[in-house]
Amino acid sequence: MMTTITEAVWDISITRLFLFVRRTDDLASACQQVEEFLAFCRCRQSDGFANERFLGAWVDEHTITSLPQEWVRPLSATQTLLLTMREIFALWGIWSVASIEAVCLETNEGMALSHNLLLDALIALTPGDTGTVGVYSPVFARGTPMEQVHAEIKELNILYPLRIAAPIFCDPDTGGLSLQSEWLHH
C-alpha cells in the first residue's frame, strides 16, 4: 500500500516519537519505562524528546535490533520520502523510542507522518515473508473521542489486515502512555 502525496499533510520540520518493541509481552513495561523516560526529558526542557508527540508503536522482534538511521520510500512516481531517526533511546533489544523526521527529497520540505505513511515504510523494512511483519498500535491523545478511535482503527484494519493491534493512549501533558483494552467495549 503506497501513500500518495495528496494523503500526506505538509508542515515544516515535523518530528514524531515512535515506539519499537520486541514482543507484545514487552509492550506494557515498555510503555511504563518510556513514560518515566519522557518525564525525565520534560524536566530538562531542552531535551529533543521533551515536546514531541507519539504516533504509534511497532511490535516486531526483527526490526528492534536493525533500525536504520534513515531510509527512503517512494511517495509517488515523482516524489520520495526520507525518514530519519533523529534521536533514539533504547533498552537494547527490548524497546526503543525514536524521534523520526520525514522530508520529501525532491522539495526538501518536512512532512507530517501519518499512520499509513509510517506503516508502509515499516512493512517495507521487513524483508521476506509478509508473515514475519510486525503489528502496529496507533497512539491517540487521551480524550480523543472513541468514535474517532474506532473509525481510524477500522480504516487501518481495512488497509492493513491482521497488522493492527489495540491502540495506546498518551497524555499530552505528561507523556504518560496507557494500554486500554476497554476501547473495544465503547
TIRO-2110 file (N, C-alpha, C; in Angstrom, 1 decimal):
// TIRO-2110
0.9, -1.2, 0.0, N, 1, A
0.0, 0.0, 0.0, CA, 1, A
0.9, 1.2, 0.0, C, 1, A
0.8, 2.0, -1.0, N, 2, A
1.6, 3.2, -1.1, CA, 2, A
0.8, 4.5, -0.8, C, 2, A
1.3, 5.3, 0.0, N, 3, A
0.6, 6.6, 0.3, CA, 3, A
0.9, 7.6, -0.8, C, 3, A
-0.2, 8.3, -1.3, N, 4, A
0.1, 9.2, -2.3, CA, 4, A
0.4, 10.6, -1.7, C, 4, A
1.0, 11.4, -2.5, N, 5, A
1.4, 12.8, -2.0, CA, 5, A
0.2, 13.6, -1.5, C, 5, A
-1.0, 13.3, -2.1, N, 6, A
-2.2, 14.1, -1.6, CA, 6, A
-2.7, 13.6, -0.2, C, 6, A
-2.3, 12.4, 0.2, N, 7, A
-2.7, 11.9, 1.5, CA, 7, A
-1.8, 12.5, 2.6, C, 7, A
-0.6, 13.0, 2.3, N, 8, A
0.3, 13.5, 3.3, CA, 8, A
-0.1, 14.9, 3.7, C, 8, A
0.2, 15.2, 4.9, N, 9, A
0.0, 16.5, 5.5, CA, 9, A
1.3, 17.2, 5.5, C, 9, A
1.4, 18.4, 4.9, N, 10, A
2.7, 19.1, 4.8, CA, 10, A
2.9, 20.0, 6.0, C, 10, A
4.1, 20.1, 6.5, N, 11, A
4.5, 21.1, 7.5, CA, 11, A
6.0, 21.2, 7.5, C, 11, A
6.5, 22.1, 8.3, N, 12, A
8.0, 22.3, 8.3, CA, 12, A
8.6, 21.5, 9.5, C, 12, A
9.6, 20.7, 9.3, N, 13, A
10.4, 20.0, 10.3, CA, 13, A
9.5, 19.4, 11.4, C, 13, A
8.6, 18.5, 11.0, N, 14, A
7.8, 17.8, 12.0, CA, 14, A
8.5, 16.5, 12.4, C, 14, A
8.7, 16.3, 13.6, N, 15, A
9.2, 15.0, 14.1, CA, 15, A
8.1, 14.4, 15.0, C, 15, A
8.1, 13.1, 15.0, N, 16, A
7.2, 12.4, 15.9, CA, 16, A
7.9, 11.3, 16.6, C, 16, A
7.4, 11.0, 17.8, N, 17, A
8.0, 9.9, 18.6, CA, 17, A
7.3, 8.6, 18.1, C, 17, A
8.1, 7.6, 18.1, N, 18, A
7.6, 6.3, 17.7, CA, 18, A
8.3, 5.2, 18.6, C, 18, A
7.5, 4.2, 19.1, N, 19, A
8.0, 3.2, 20.0, CA, 19, A
8.1, 1.9, 19.2, C, 19, A
9.3, 1.3, 19.3, N, 20, A
9.6, 0.0, 18.7, CA, 20, A
9.7, -1.0, 19.8, C, 20, A
9.0, -2.1, 19.8, N, 21, A
9.0, -3.1, 20.9, CA, 21, A
9.3, -4.5, 20.3, C, 21, A
10.0, -5.3, 21.1, N, 22, A
10.4, -6.6, 20.6, CA, 22, A
9.2, -7.6, 20.5, C, 22, A
8.4, -7.7, 21.6, N, 23, A
7.3, -8.6, 21.7, CA, 23, A
6.1, -7.9, 22.3, C, 23, A
4.9, -8.4, 22.0, N, 24, A
3.7, -7.9, 22.6, CA, 24, A
3.7, -8.0, 24.1, C, 24, A
4.4, -9.0, 24.6, N, 25, A
4.5, -9.2, 26.1, CA, 25, A
5.3, -8.0, 26.7, C, 25, A
6.2, -7.4, 25.9, N, 26, A
7.0, -6.3, 26.4, CA, 26, A
6.4, -4.9, 26.4, C, 26, A
5.2, -4.8, 25.7, N, 27, A
4.6, -3.6, 25.4, CA, 27, A
4.2, -2.8, 26.7, C, 27, A
3.6, -3.4, 27.6, N, 28, A
3.1, -2.7, 28.9, CA, 28, A
4.3, -2.2, 29.6, C, 28, A
5.3, -3.0, 29.8, N, 29, A
6.5, -2.5, 30.6, CA, 29, A
7.3, -1.4, 29.8, C, 29, A
7.3, -1.6, 28.5, N, 30, A
8.0, -0.6, 27.6, CA, 30, A
7.2, 0.8, 27.8, C, 30, A
5.9, 0.7, 27.7, N, 31, A
5.1, 2.0, 27.9, CA, 31, A
5.4, 2.7, 29.2, C, 31, A
5.5, 1.9, 30.3, N, 32, A
5.8, 2.4, 31.6, CA, 32, A
7.2, 3.0, 31.7, C, 32, A
8.2, 2.3, 31.1, N, 33, A
9.6, 2.8, 31.1, CA, 33, A
9.7, 4.0, 30.2, C, 33, A
9.1, 4.0, 29.1, N, 34, A
9.2, 5.2, 28.2, CA, 34, A
8.5, 6.4, 28.9, C, 34, A
7.4, 6.2, 29.6, N, 35, A
6.7, 7.3, 30.3, CA, 35, A
7.7, 7.9, 31.3, C, 35, A
8.4, 7.1, 32.1, N, 36, A
9.4, 7.6, 33.0, CA, 36, A
10.5, 8.3, 32.3, C, 36, A
11.0, 7.8, 31.2, N, 37, A
12.0, 8.5, 30.4, CA, 37, A
11.5, 9.9, 30.0, C, 37, A
10.3, 9.9, 29.4, N, 38, A
9.7, 11.2, 29.0, CA, 38, A
9.5, 12.2, 30.1, C, 38, A
9.2, 11.7, 31.3, N, 39, A
9.0, 12.6, 32.4, CA, 39, A
10.4, 13.2, 32.8, C, 39, A
11.4, 12.4, 32.7, N, 40, A
12.8, 13.0, 32.9, CA, 40, A
13.1, 14.0, 31.8, C, 40, A
12.8, 13.7, 30.6, N, 41, A
13.1, 14.6, 29.5, CA, 41, A
12.3, 16.0, 29.7, C, 41, A
11.1, 15.9, 30.1, N, 42, A
10.3, 17.1, 30.3, CA, 42, A
10.9, 18.0, 31.4, C, 42, A
11.5, 17.4, 32.4, N, 43, A
12.1, 18.1, 33.5, CA, 43, A
13.3, 18.9, 32.9, C, 43, A
14.0, 18.4, 31.9, N, 44, A
15.2, 19.0, 31.4, CA, 44, A
14.8, 20.1, 30.3, C, 44, A
13.6, 20.1, 29.8, N, 45, A
13.1, 21.1, 28.8, CA, 45, A
13.9, 21.2, 27.5, C, 45, A
15.2, 21.0, 27.6, N, 46, A
16.0, 21.2, 26.4, CA, 46, A
16.2, 19.9, 25.6, C, 46, A
15.7, 18.8, 26.2, N, 47, A
15.8, 17.5, 25.5, CA, 47, A
14.9, 17.4, 24.3, C, 47, A
15.4, 16.8, 23.2, N, 48, A
14.7, 16.7, 22.0, CA, 48, A
13.4, 15.9, 22.1, C, 48, A
13.3, 15.0, 23.1, N, 49, A
12.1, 14.2, 23.3, CA, 49, A
11.0, 14.9, 24.1, C, 49, A
11.4, 16.1, 24.7, N, 50, A
10.5, 16.7, 25.7, CA, 50, A
9.1, 17.1, 25.1, C, 50, A
9.0, 17.6, 23.9, N, 51, A
7.7, 18.1, 23.5, CA, 51, A
7.2, 17.4, 22.2, C, 51, A
7.8, 16.3, 21.8, N, 52, A
7.3, 15.6, 20.7, CA, 52, A
6.1, 14.7, 21.0, C, 52, A
5.2, 14.4, 20.0, N, 53, A
4.1, 13.6, 20.2, CA, 53, A
4.3, 12.2, 19.6, C, 53, A
3.6, 11.2, 20.2, N, 54, A
3.7, 9.9, 19.8, CA, 54, A
2.8, 9.6, 18.6, C, 54, A
3.2, 8.8, 17.6, N, 55, A
2.4, 8.4, 16.5, CA, 55, A
1.9, 7.0, 16.7, C, 55, A
2.8, 6.1, 17.1, N, 56, A
2.4, 4.7, 17.3, CA, 56, A
3.5, 3.8, 17.8, C, 56, A
3.2, 2.5, 17.9, N, 57, A
4.2, 1.5, 18.3, CA, 57, A
4.2, 0.4, 17.3, C, 57, A
5.4, -0.1, 17.1, N, 58, A
5.6, -1.2, 16.2, CA, 58, A
6.2, -2.4, 16.9, C, 58, A
5.5, -3.5, 17.0, N, 59, A
5.9, -4.7, 17.7, CA, 59, A
6.5, -5.7, 16.7, C, 59, A
7.8, -5.9, 16.7, N, 60, A
8.5, -6.8, 15.8, CA, 60, A
9.8, -7.1, 16.3, C, 60, A
10.1, -8.3, 16.6, N, 61, A
11.4, -8.7, 17.1, CA, 61, A
12.6, -8.5, 16.2, C, 61, A
12.4, -8.4, 14.9, N, 62, A
13.5, -8.3, 14.0, CA, 62, A
13.8, -6.8, 13.8, C, 62, A
12.8, -5.9, 13.7, N, 63, A
13.1, -4.5, 13.5, CA, 63, A
13.8, -3.9, 14.6, C, 63, A
13.5, -4.3, 15.9, N, 64, A
14.0, -3.6, 17.1, CA, 64, A
15.6, -3.6, 17.1, C, 64, A
16.2, -4.6, 16.5, N, 65, A
17.7, -4.7, 16.5, CA, 65, A
18.3, -4.2, 15.2, C, 65, A
17.5, -3.9, 14.3, N, 66, A
18.0, -3.5, 13.0, CA, 66, A
17.4, -2.2, 12.4, C, 66, A
17.2, -1.2, 13.3, N, 67, A
16.6, 0.0, 12.9, CA, 67, A
17.6, 0.8, 12.0, C, 67, A
17.2, 1.2, 10.8, N, 68, A
18.1, 2.0, 10.1, CA, 68, A
18.1, 3.5, 10.6, C, 68, A
19.2, 4.2, 10.4, N, 69, A
19.3, 5.6, 10.8, CA, 69, A
18.4, 6.4, 9.9, C, 69, A
18.3, 6.0, 8.6, N, 70, A
17.4, 6.6, 7.7, CA, 70, A
17.1, 5.7, 6.6, C, 70, A
15.9, 5.9, 6.0, N, 71, A
15.5, 5.1, 4.9, CA, 71, A
14.6, 5.8, 4.0, C, 71, A
14.5, 5.4, 2.7, N, 72, A
13.7, 6.2, 1.7, CA, 72, A
12.6, 5.3, 1.3, C, 72, A
11.5, 5.9, 0.9, N, 73, A
10.2, 5.3, 0.4, CA, 73, A
9.6, 6.1, -0.7, C, 73, A
9.2, 5.5, -1.8, N, 74, A
8.5, 6.3, -2.8, CA, 74, A
7.2, 6.8, -2.3, C, 74, A
6.9, 8.0, -2.5, N, 75, A
5.6, 8.6, -2.2, CA, 75, A
4.6, 8.5, -3.5, C, 75, A
5.2, 8.7, -4.6, N, 76, A
4.5, 8.7, -5.9, CA, 76, A
5.6, 8.4, -6.9, C, 76, A
5.2, 8.5, -8.2, N, 77, A
6.1, 8.3, -9.3, CA, 77, A
7.2, 9.3, -9.3, C, 77, A
6.9, 10.5, -8.8, N, 78, A
7.9, 11.6, -8.9, CA, 78, A
8.4, 12.1, -7.5, C, 78, A
8.0, 11.5, -6.4, N, 79, A
8.5, 12.0, -5.1, CA, 79, A
8.9, 10.9, -4.2, C, 79, A
9.9, 11.2, -3.4, N, 80, A
10.5, 10.2, -2.5, CA, 80, A
10.5, 10.8, -1.1, C, 80, A
10.2, 9.9, -0.1, N, 81, A
10.2, 10.3, 1.3, CA, 81, A
11.5, 9.8, 1.9, C, 81, A
12.1, 10.7, 2.7, N, 82, A
13.3, 10.3, 3.5, CA, 82, A
12.8, 10.3, 5.0, C, 82, A
12.9, 9.2, 5.6, N, 83, A
12.6, 9.1, 7.1, CA, 83, A
14.0, 9.0, 7.8, C, 83, A
14.1, 9.9, 8.8, N, 84, A
15.4, 9.9, 9.5, CA, 84, A
15.1, 9.8, 11.0, C, 84, A
15.9, 8.9, 11.7, N, 85, A
15.8, 8.7, 13.1, CA, 85, A
16.7, 9.8, 13.7, C, 85, A
16.1, 10.9, 14.3, N, 86, A
16.9, 12.0, 14.8, CA, 86, A
17.6, 11.6, 16.1, C, 86, A
16.8, 11.0, 17.0, N, 87, A
17.3, 10.5, 18.3, CA, 87, A
16.7, 9.2, 18.6, C, 87, A
17.4, 8.3, 19.3, N, 88, A
16.9, 7.0, 19.7, CA, 88, A
17.4, 6.8, 21.1, C, 88, A
16.4, 6.4, 22.0, N, 89, A
16.7, 6.0, 23.3, CA, 89, A
16.2, 4.6, 23.5, C, 89, A
17.0, 3.7, 24.0, N, 90, A
16.6, 2.3, 24.0, CA, 90, A
17.0, 1.5, 25.2, C, 90, A
16.2, 0.4, 25.5, N, 91, A
16.6, -0.6, 26.3, CA, 91, A
16.9, -1.7, 25.3, C, 91, A
18.2, -1.8, 24.9, N, 92, A
18.6, -2.5, 23.7, CA, 92, A
18.0, -3.9, 23.6, C, 92, A
17.4, -4.2, 22.5, N, 93, A
16.8, -5.5, 22.2, CA, 93, A
15.4, -5.7, 22.7, C, 93, A
15.0, -4.8, 23.6, N, 94, A
13.6, -4.9, 24.1, CA, 94, A
12.7, -3.8, 23.6, C, 94, A
13.1, -2.6, 23.7, N, 95, A
12.3, -1.5, 23.1, CA, 95, A
13.2, -0.3, 22.8, C, 95, A
12.7, 0.5, 21.9, N, 96, A
13.4, 1.8, 21.5, CA, 96, A
12.3, 2.8, 21.3, C, 96, A
12.6, 4.0, 21.7, N, 97, A
11.8, 5.2, 21.4, CA, 97, A
12.6, 6.1, 20.5, C, 97, A
12.0, 6.4, 19.3, N, 98, A
12.8, 7.2, 18.3, CA, 98, A
12.0, 8.4, 18.0, C, 98, A
12.8, 9.4, 17.7, N, 99, A
12.3, 10.7, 17.2, CA, 99, A
12.5, 10.6, 15.7, C, 99, A
11.4, 10.6, 14.9, N, 100, A
11.5, 10.4, 13.4, CA, 100, A
11.1, 11.6, 12.7, C, 100, A
11.9, 12.0, 11.7, N, 101, A
11.6, 13.2, 10.9, CA, 101, A
11.3, 12.7, 9.5, C, 101, A
10.4, 13.3, 8.8, N, 102, A
10.1, 12.9, 7.4, CA, 102, A
10.2, 14.1, 6.5, C, 102, A
11.0, 13.9, 5.4, N, 103, A
11.2, 15.0, 4.4, CA, 103, A
11.0, 14.5, 3.0, C, 103, A
10.4, 15.2, 2.2, N, 104, A
10.3, 14.9, 0.8, CA, 104, A
11.6, 15.3, 0.1, C, 104, A
12.3, 14.4, -0.5, N, 105, A
13.6, 14.6, -1.1, CA, 105, A
13.6, 15.6, -2.2, C, 105, A
12.6, 15.6, -3.0, N, 106, A
12.5, 16.5, -4.2, CA, 106, A
12.3, 17.9, -3.8, C, 106, A
11.5, 18.2, -2.8, N, 107, A
11.1, 19.5, -2.4, CA, 107, A
11.9, 20.0, -1.2, C, 107, A
12.5, 19.0, -0.5, N, 108, A
13.2, 19.3, 0.8, CA, 108, A
12.3, 19.9, 1.9, C, 108, A
11.0, 19.6, 1.8, N, 109, A
10.1, 20.1, 2.8, CA, 109, A
9.7, 19.0, 3.7, C, 109, A
9.6, 19.4, 5.0, N, 110, A
9.2, 18.4, 6.0, CA, 110, A
7.7, 18.0, 5.8, C, 110, A
7.5, 16.8, 6.3, N, 111, A
6.1, 16.2, 6.1, CA, 111, A
5.7, 15.7, 7.5, C, 111, A
4.4, 15.8, 7.8, N, 112, A
3.8, 15.2, 9.0, CA, 112, A
3.6, 13.8, 8.7, C, 112, A
4.0, 12.9, 9.6, N, 113, A
3.8, 11.5, 9.5, CA, 113, A
2.4, 11.1, 9.8, C, 113, A
1.8, 10.2, 9.0, N, 114, A
0.5, 9.7, 9.2, CA, 114, A
0.7, 8.2, 9.6, C, 114, A
-0.3, 7.6, 10.1, N, 115, A
-0.2, 6.1, 10.4, CA, 115, A
0.1, 5.4, 9.1, C, 115, A
-0.6, 5.7, 8.0, N, 116, A
-0.4, 5.0, 6.7, CA, 116, A
1.0, 5.1, 6.2, C, 116, A
1.5, 6.4, 6.2, N, 117, A
2.8, 6.6, 5.7, CA, 117, A
3.9, 5.8, 6.4, C, 117, A
3.8, 5.8, 7.8, N, 118, A
4.8, 5.1, 8.6, CA, 118, A
4.6, 3.6, 8.5, C, 118, A
3.4, 3.2, 8.4, N, 119, A
3.1, 1.7, 8.3, CA, 119, A
3.7, 1.2, 7.0, C, 119, A
3.5, 1.9, 5.9, N, 120, A
4.0, 1.5, 4.6, CA, 120, A
5.5, 1.3, 4.7, C, 120, A
6.2, 2.3, 5.3, N, 121, A
7.6, 2.3, 5.4, CA, 121, A
8.1, 1.1, 6.3, C, 121, A
7.4, 0.9, 7.4, N, 122, A
7.8, -0.2, 8.3, CA, 122, A
7.6, -1.6, 7.7, C, 122, A
6.5, -1.7, 7.0, N, 123, A
6.3, -3.0, 6.3, CA, 123, A
7.4, -3.3, 5.3, C, 123, A
7.8, -2.2, 4.6, N, 124, A
8.8, -2.3, 3.5, CA, 124, A
10.2, -2.7, 4.1, C, 124, A
10.4, -2.3, 5.4, N, 125, A
11.7, -2.6, 6.0, CA, 125, A
11.8, -4.1, 6.3, C, 125, A
10.7, -4.8, 6.4, N, 126, A
10.8, -6.2, 6.8, CA, 126, A
10.9, -7.1, 5.5, C, 126, A
12.1, -7.7, 5.3, N, 127, A
12.4, -8.5, 4.1, CA, 127, A
11.7, -9.8, 4.2, C, 127, A
11.4, -10.4, 3.0, N, 128, A
10.9, -11.8, 3.0, CA, 128, A
9.4, -11.9, 3.2, C, 128, A
9.1, -13.0, 3.8, N, 129, A
7.7, -13.4, 4.0, CA, 129, A
6.9, -12.4, 4.8, C, 129, A
5.7, -12.0, 4.3, N, 130, A
4.9, -11.0, 5.0, CA, 130, A
4.4, -11.5, 6.3, C, 130, A
4.4, -12.8, 6.5, N, 131, A
4.0, -13.4, 7.8, CA, 131, A
4.9, -13.0, 9.0, C, 131, A
6.1, -12.5, 8.6, N, 132, A
7.0, -12.1, 9.7, CA, 132, A
6.9, -10.6, 10.0, C, 132, A
6.0, -9.9, 9.3, N, 133, A
5.9, -8.4, 9.5, CA, 133, A
5.2, -8.2, 10.9, C, 133, A
5.6, -7.2, 11.6, N, 134, A
5.1, -6.9, 12.9, CA, 134, A
3.6, -6.4, 12.9, C, 134, A
3.2, -6.0, 14.1, N, 135, A
1.9, -5.4, 14.3, CA, 135, A
2.1, -3.9, 14.8, C, 135, A
1.0, -3.1, 14.5, N, 136, A
1.1, -1.7, 14.8, CA, 136, A
0.0, -1.3, 15.8, C, 136, A
0.4, -0.5, 16.8, N, 137, A
-0.6, 0.0, 17.7, CA, 137, A
-0.6, 1.6, 17.5, C, 137, A
-1.7, 2.1, 17.0, N, 138, A
-1.7, 3.6, 16.8, CA, 138, A
-1.8, 4.3, 18.2, C, 138, A
-1.2, 5.4, 18.3, N, 139, A
-1.3, 6.2, 19.6, CA, 139, A
-2.3, 7.3, 19.4, C, 139, A
-3.2, 7.5, 20.3, N, 140, A
-4.1, 8.6, 20.3, CA, 140, A
-4.0, 9.4, 21.6, C, 140, A
-4.2, 10.7, 21.5, N, 141, A
-4.2, 11.5, 22.7, CA, 141, A
-5.3, 11.1, 23.6, C, 141, A
-5.0, 11.0, 24.9, N, 142, A
-6.1, 10.7, 25.9, CA, 142, A
-7.2, 11.7, 25.7, C, 142, A
-8.4, 11.3, 25.7, N, 143, A
-9.5, 12.2, 25.5, CA, 143, A
-10.0, 12.3, 24.1, C, 143, A
-9.3, 11.6, 23.1, N, 144, A
-9.8, 11.5, 21.8, CA, 144, A
-11.1, 10.8, 21.8, C, 144, A
-12.1, 11.4, 21.1, N, 145, A
-13.5, 10.7, 21.1, CA, 145, A
-13.4, 9.3, 20.6, C, 145, A
-14.0, 8.4, 21.3, N, 146, A
-13.9, 6.9, 21.0, CA, 146, A
-14.5, 6.7, 19.5, C, 146, A
-15.4, 7.5, 19.1, N, 147, A
-15.9, 7.3, 17.7, CA, 147, A
-14.7, 7.5, 16.7, C, 147, A
-13.9, 8.5, 17.0, N, 148, A
-12.7, 8.8, 16.1, CA, 148, A
-11.7, 7.6, 16.2, C, 148, A
-11.5, 7.1, 17.4, N, 149, A
-10.5, 6.0, 17.6, CA, 149, A
-11.1, 4.8, 16.8, C, 149, A
-12.3, 4.4, 17.0, N, 150, A
-12.9, 3.3, 16.3, CA, 150, A
-12.8, 3.5, 14.8, C, 150, A
-13.1, 4.7, 14.3, N, 151, A
-13.1, 4.9, 12.8, CA, 151, A
-11.7, 4.7, 12.3, C, 151, A
-10.7, 5.3, 13.0, N, 152, A
-9.3, 5.2, 12.5, CA, 152, A
-8.8, 3.7, 12.6, C, 152, A
-9.1, 3.0, 13.6, N, 153, A
-8.8, 1.6, 13.8, CA, 153, A
-9.4, 0.8, 12.6, C, 153, A
-10.7, 1.0, 12.4, N, 154, A
-11.4, 0.3, 11.3, CA, 154, A
-10.7, 0.6, 10.0, C, 154, A
-10.4, 1.8, 9.7, N, 155, A
-9.7, 2.1, 8.4, CA, 155, A
-8.4, 1.5, 8.3, C, 155, A
-7.6, 1.5, 9.4, N, 156, A
-6.3, 0.8, 9.4, CA, 156, A
-6.4, -0.7, 9.2, C, 156, A
-7.4, -1.3, 9.8, N, 157, A
-7.7, -2.7, 9.7, CA, 157, A
-8.0, -3.1, 8.2, C, 157, A
-8.7, -2.2, 7.5, N, 158, A
-9.1, -2.5, 6.1, CA, 158, A
-7.8, -2.4, 5.3, C, 158, A
-7.0, -1.4, 5.5, N, 159, A
-5.8, -1.2, 4.7, CA, 159, A
-4.7, -2.2, 5.0, C, 159, A
-4.6, -2.6, 6.3, N, 160, A
-3.5, -3.5, 6.8, CA, 160, A
-4.1, -4.6, 7.6, C, 160, A
-4.8, -5.5, 6.9, N, 161, A
-5.4, -6.6, 7.7, CA, 161, A
-4.4, -7.4, 8.5, C, 161, A
-4.8, -7.7, 9.7, N, 162, A
-4.0, -8.5, 10.7, CA, 162, A
-2.8, -7.9, 11.1, C, 162, A
-2.6, -6.6, 10.9, N, 163, A
-1.4, -5.8, 11.3, CA, 163, A
-1.7, -4.8, 12.4, C, 163, A
-3.0, -4.6, 12.8, N, 164, A
-3.3, -3.5, 13.7, CA, 164, A
-3.7, -4.1, 15.1, C, 164, A
-3.0, -3.6, 16.1, N, 165, A
-3.3, -4.1, 17.5, CA, 165, A
-4.1, -3.0, 18.2, C, 165, A
-4.4, -3.2, 19.4, N, 166, A
-5.2, -2.3, 20.2, CA, 166, A
-4.4, -0.9, 20.3, C, 166, A
-5.1, 0.2, 20.4, N, 167, A
-4.4, 1.5, 20.5, CA, 167, A
-3.8, 1.7, 21.8, C, 167, A
-2.9, 2.7, 21.8, N, 168, A
-2.2, 3.2, 23.0, CA, 168, A
-2.7, 4.6, 23.2, C, 168, A
-2.9, 5.0, 24.4, N, 169, A
-3.4, 6.4, 24.7, CA, 169, A
-2.3, 7.1, 25.4, C, 169, A
-2.1, 8.4, 25.0, N, 170, A
-1.0, 9.2, 25.5, CA, 170, A
-1.5, 10.5, 26.1, C, 170, A
-1.1, 10.8, 27.3, N, 171, A
-1.5, 12.0, 28.0, CA, 171, A
-0.5, 13.1, 27.4, C, 171, A
-1.0, 14.1, 26.7, N, 172, A
-0.2, 15.0, 26.0, CA, 172, A
0.6, 15.9, 27.0, C, 172, A
0.1, 16.1, 28.2, N, 173, A
0.8, 16.9, 29.2, CA, 173, A
1.9, 16.2, 29.9, C, 173, A
1.7, 14.9, 30.2, N, 174, A
2.7, 14.2, 31.0, CA, 174, A
3.5, 13.2, 30.1, C, 174, A
3.0, 12.9, 29.0, N, 175, A
3.7, 11.9, 28.1, CA, 175, A
3.3, 10.5, 28.6, C, 175, A
2.4, 10.3, 29.5, N, 176, A
2.0, 9.0, 30.0, CA, 176, A
1.4, 8.2, 29.0, C, 176, A
1.8, 6.9, 28.9, N, 177, A
1.2, 6.0, 27.9, CA, 177, A
0.4, 4.9, 28.6, C, 177, A
-0.7, 4.6, 28.1, N, 178, A
-1.5, 3.6, 28.7, CA, 178, A
-2.1, 2.7, 27.6, C, 178, A
-2.1, 1.4, 27.9, N, 179, A
-2.8, 0.4, 27.1, CA, 179, A
-4.2, 0.2, 27.6, C, 179, A
-5.2, 0.3, 26.8, N, 180, A
-6.5, 0.2, 27.3, CA, 180, A
-7.3, -0.7, 26.4, C, 180, A
-7.6, -1.9, 26.9, N, 181, A
-8.4, -2.9, 26.2, CA, 181, A
-9.8, -2.6, 26.1, C, 181, A
-10.3, -1.7, 27.1, N, 182, A
-11.7, -1.4, 27.1, CA, 182, A
-12.2, -0.6, 26.0, C, 182, A
-11.3, -0.1, 25.1, N, 183, A
-11.7, 0.7, 23.9, CA, 183, A
-12.6, -0.1, 23.0, C, 183, A
-12.4, -1.5, 23.1, N, 184, A
-13.3, -2.3, 22.3, CA, 184, A
-14.7, -2.3, 22.7, C, 184, A
-15.0, -2.0, 23.9, N, 185, A
-16.3, -2.1, 24.5, CA, 185, A
-17.1, -0.8, 24.4, C, 185, A
-16.5, 0.3, 23.9, N, 186, A
-17.2, 1.6, 23.8, CA, 186, A
-18.1, 1.7, 22.6, C, 186, A
END
